[in-house]
Amino acid sequence: MNIPDWFYGIASILAAFALAFLMIKKRKMGVKEDWFSTFGKSILILFMIAFGILLLAVSKT
């Protein structure tokens, strides 16, 4: 099965938004995390969005 790059780009961006939503929802429910976990998740979210944008840019050419 040959799946195009743009599909993986959109999937990566959607997964990053889902992770951000769950992280915010967890904080609103009152569950505390240490700053190291929050910082690591934030960096992971940024890299996932950047990777998705890169894949979308590559698939256009």
Buried (B, 14 or more C-beta within 10 A) or exposed (E): EEEEBBEBBBBBBEBBBEBBEEBEEBEEEEEEEEEEEBEEBEEBBEEBBEBBEEBBEEBEE
